[in-house]
Amino acid sequence: MGDARRRSRELTAARQVLLQTNPLAEARAMKLASLLFVPAILLSACQPGDGESVPGDDSDTQPYAGIAEDAVLRVVGTEPFWGGTIADGQLTWTTPENIEGTSLPVERFAGRGGVSFSGQLGGQQIDIAITPGICSDGMSDRTYPFNATVQLGGDILTGCAWREGVDELADG
């Protein structure tokens, strides 16, 4: 049950990252929210009503500024293994089957609780939400400063992220 609670919170946080005052971003958020709605509702039935709300200060209407627009971001996940580098409006998506990776253009938008990137990978929509928070990849003692939630087609992948050249990764 703990994994279901964690996944529901991650989905809720990822969805909330997308909610902002920008009408175009809101349209994207609604599209992603509709794709996440059913699993989130099913998982929320297992959740206690703890009063959690949108990440950050709910009176803050400014976009998240913790990741600079020119930052090079690295994202990684396990089960299944995946990774990527986001820089200059491009995502290079890697898997064990495609170590060199596939490059594609992505659009960045900043919500109140993080940033997200959207594009098309092999004919499927890919959305990556990066939110602040200590993250563990579950395979090592390393910790990362950001959580990464990826929706690729109908799959939800969770992992970690860091800013290349900025964040020092901690080994536990």
Summary of the structure (lengths in Angstrom):
residues: 172
radius of gyration: 15.3
end to end distance: 25.8
largest distance: 44.6
contacts: 507
relative contact order: 0.19
helix: 23%
strand: 41%
